[in-house]
Amino acid sequence: MDQKIPYDDYQLPVVFLPSYESPPAWIPPQERIQHPDYNNELTQFLPRTVVLKKPPGAQLGFNIRGGKASQLGIFISKVVPDSDAHRAGLQEGDQVLSVNEVDFQDIEHSRAVEILKSAREILMRVRFFPYNYQRQKERTVH
């Protein structure tokens, strides 16, 4: 049986490492295209255009978070199921690049909300960017 050494008896510095996990099996590059463990669909990360029409008084069907203060941009934080935004393909983690030709990459959150709420027809350029979305969620409260 392994006996635990009391903490005070360790030589300094003390570093506790996580248990070792074997890496996944190596797969030759020519076999990766059809392999289920590899997602080769990189087009999901390319910018795309989404068009939404909003009747007066209607909701957008999505929420945003972030802005200039986060230095990471504006992101879709929630999409209402079965809304026009959902049917148009918006998803949590999409970065809003522009709305009606207004650059959203360095815009205040309040200004972004104002533009989205006042528009009747919304032409959005978005891209799925989950890595920066997670970083942005950690930095902001919006």
The 8 nearest C-alpha neighbors of each residue, nearest first, counted from 0:
[[1, 2, 3, 4, 5, 18, 6, 8],
 [2, 0, 3, 4, 5, 6, 18, 9],
 [1, 3, 0, 4, 5, 6, 8, 9],
 [2, 4, 5, 1, 6, 0, 8, 9],
 [3, 5, 6, 2, 8, 9, 7, 1],
 [4, 6, 8, 7, 3, 9, 2, 10],
 [5, 7, 8, 9, 4, 13, 3, 10],
 [6, 8, 5, 9, 10, 4, 11, 13],
 [9, 7, 6, 5, 10, 4, 11, 13],
 [10, 8, 7, 6, 11, 13, 5, 4],
 [9, 11, 12, 8, 13, 7, 6, 14],
 [12, 10, 13, 9, 14, 8, 7, 6],
 [11, 13, 10, 14, 9, 15, 7, 6],
 [12, 14, 11, 15, 9, 10, 6, 7],
 [15, 13, 16, 12, 11, 9, 17, 10],
 [16, 14, 13, 17, 18, 12, 6, 9],
 [15, 17, 14, 18, 19, 13, 20, 12],
 [18, 16, 19, 15, 20, 14, 21, 13],
 [17, 19, 16, 20, 15, 21, 14, 22],
 [18, 20, 17, 21, 16, 22, 15, 23],
 [21, 19, 22, 18, 17, 23, 16, 24],
 [20, 22, 23, 19, 24, 18, 25, 17],
 [21, 23, 20, 24, 25, 19, 26, 18],
 [24, 22, 25, 21, 26, 20, 36, 37],
 [23, 25, 26, 22, 21, 27, 36, 31],
 [26, 24, 23, 27, 22, 28, 31, 30],
 [25, 27, 28, 24, 31, 30, 29, 34],
 [26, 28, 30, 29, 25, 31, 32, 24],
 [29, 27, 31, 30, 26, 32, 25, 34],
 [28, 30, 27, 31, 32, 26, 33, 34],
 [31, 29, 28, 27, 32, 33, 34, 26],
 [32, 30, 34, 28, 33, 29, 37, 26],
 [31, 33, 30, 34, 39, 29, 37, 28],
 [32, 34, 31, 30, 35, 37, 39, 29],
 [33, 35, 31, 36, 32, 37, 30, 38],
 [36, 34, 37, 33, 38, 31, 32, 39],
 [37, 35, 34, 38, 31, 33, 39, 32],
 [38, 36, 35, 34, 39, 31, 32, 33],
 [39, 37, 40, 36, 35, 41, 32, 34],
 [38, 40, 41, 37, 32, 31, 42, 33],
 [41, 39, 42, 38, 43, 44, 37, 32],
 [40, 42, 43, 39, 44, 45, 38, 127],
 [41, 43, 45, 44, 40, 46, 39, 127],
 [42, 44, 41, 45, 40, 127, 126, 46],
 [45, 43, 127, 42, 126, 41, 128, 46],
 [44, 46, 42, 43, 126, 47, 127, 41],
 [47, 45, 126, 125, 124, 44, 48, 127],
 [48, 46, 125, 124, 126, 45, 49, 123],
 [49, 47, 124, 123, 125, 50, 122, 46],
 [48, 50, 123, 122, 87, 124, 51, 47],
 [49, 51, 122, 121, 123, 48, 52, 120],
 [52, 50, 121, 120, 53, 49, 122, 84],
 [53, 51, 120, 119, 121, 54, 50, 83],
 [52, 54, 119, 120, 57, 51, 55, 59],
 [53, 55, 57, 56, 119, 52, 58, 120],
 [56, 54, 57, 53, 119, 58, 117, 118],
 [57, 55, 54, 58, 53, 116, 59, 119],
 [58, 56, 54, 55, 53, 59, 60, 116],
 [57, 59, 60, 56, 53, 61, 116, 54],
 [60, 58, 61, 57, 53, 84, 116, 62],
 [59, 61, 79, 82, 84, 58, 78, 83],
 [62, 60, 78, 77, 59, 79, 84, 75],
 [63, 61, 77, 76, 75, 78, 64, 60],
 [64, 62, 75, 76, 74, 73, 61, 65],
 [63, 65, 141, 74, 73, 76, 75, 66],
 [66, 64, 73, 69, 72, 141, 108, 74],
 [65, 67, 108, 72, 107, 73, 68, 106],
 [66, 68, 107, 106, 105, 70, 69, 72],
 [69, 67, 70, 66, 107, 65, 139, 108],
 [68, 70, 71, 67, 66, 65, 138, 139],
 [71, 69, 67, 68, 72, 66, 105, 65],
 [72, 70, 69, 135, 131, 66, 73, 65],
 [73, 71, 104, 66, 65, 70, 105, 67],
 [72, 74, 65, 66, 95, 64, 94, 63],
 [75, 73, 94, 63, 64, 93, 95, 76],
 [74, 76, 63, 91, 93, 92, 77, 62],
 [77, 75, 91, 63, 62, 64, 74, 92],
 [78, 76, 62, 61, 91, 75, 79, 63],
 [77, 79, 61, 60, 85, 90, 80, 91],
 [78, 80, 60, 82, 61, 81, 77, 85],
 [81, 79, 82, 85, 78, 60, 86, 84],
 [82, 80, 85, 79, 86, 83, 84, 60],
 [83, 81, 85, 84, 60, 80, 79, 86],
 [82, 84, 86, 85, 87, 60, 81, 51],
 [85, 83, 87, 82, 60, 86, 89, 88],
 [86, 84, 82, 88, 87, 83, 89, 81],
 [85, 87, 83, 88, 84, 82, 81, 89],
 [88, 86, 84, 85, 89, 83, 49, 50],
 [89, 87, 85, 86, 90, 84, 49, 83],
 [90, 88, 85, 84, 87, 93, 78, 91],
 [91, 89, 93, 92, 78, 88, 75, 85],
 [90, 92, 76, 75, 77, 93, 78, 89],
 [91, 93, 129, 132, 75, 128, 127, 74],
 [94, 92, 127, 126, 75, 74, 91, 128],
 [93, 95, 74, 126, 125, 73, 127, 96],
 [96, 94, 125, 73, 74, 97, 124, 103],
 [95, 97, 103, 124, 125, 104, 94, 102],
 [98, 96, 102, 103, 124, 101, 123, 95],
 [97, 99, 123, 101, 100, 122, 121, 124],
 [98, 100, 122, 101, 121, 123, 97, 120],
 [99, 101, 98, 97, 102, 122, 123, 124],
 [102, 100, 98, 97, 99, 103, 96, 114],
 [101, 103, 97, 104, 96, 100, 98, 105],
 [104, 102, 97, 96, 106, 105, 95, 101],
 [103, 105, 72, 96, 102, 106, 73, 97],
 [106, 104, 67, 103, 72, 66, 107, 102],
 [107, 105, 67, 103, 66, 104, 108, 111],
 [106, 108, 67, 66, 110, 109, 111, 105],
 [107, 109, 66, 111, 110, 65, 112, 106],
 [108, 110, 112, 111, 107, 113, 66, 106],
 [111, 109, 113, 107, 112, 108, 114, 106],
 [110, 112, 108, 114, 113, 109, 115, 107],
 [111, 113, 109, 115, 110, 114, 116, 108],
 [112, 114, 110, 116, 111, 115, 117, 109],
 [115, 113, 111, 117, 112, 116, 118, 110],
 [114, 116, 112, 113, 118, 117, 111, 121],
 [117, 115, 113, 114, 118, 112, 59, 119],
 [116, 118, 114, 115, 113, 119, 112, 55],
 [119, 117, 120, 115, 116, 121, 114, 53],
 [120, 118, 53, 52, 54, 121, 117, 55],
 [119, 121, 52, 118, 51, 53, 122, 50],
 [120, 122, 51, 50, 123, 99, 118, 52],
 [121, 123, 50, 99, 98, 49, 51, 120],
 [124, 122, 98, 49, 48, 97, 121, 125],
 [123, 125, 48, 97, 96, 47, 95, 49],
 [126, 124, 95, 96, 94, 46, 47, 93],
 [125, 127, 46, 93, 94, 45, 44, 128],
 [126, 128, 93, 44, 92, 94, 129, 43],
 [127, 129, 130, 93, 92, 131, 126, 94],
 [130, 128, 132, 92, 131, 133, 127, 93],
 [131, 129, 132, 133, 128, 134, 92, 135],
 [132, 130, 134, 133, 129, 135, 128, 71],
 [131, 133, 129, 135, 130, 92, 134, 136],
 [132, 134, 136, 135, 131, 130, 129, 137],
 [135, 133, 131, 137, 132, 136, 130, 138],
 [134, 136, 132, 138, 137, 133, 131, 71],
 [137, 135, 133, 138, 134, 139, 132, 140],
 [136, 138, 134, 135, 139, 133, 140, 132],
 [139, 137, 135, 136, 69, 134, 140, 65],
 [140, 138, 136, 141, 137, 69, 135, 65],
 [139, 141, 138, 136, 64, 65, 137, 135],
 [140, 64, 139, 65, 63, 108, 136, 66]]
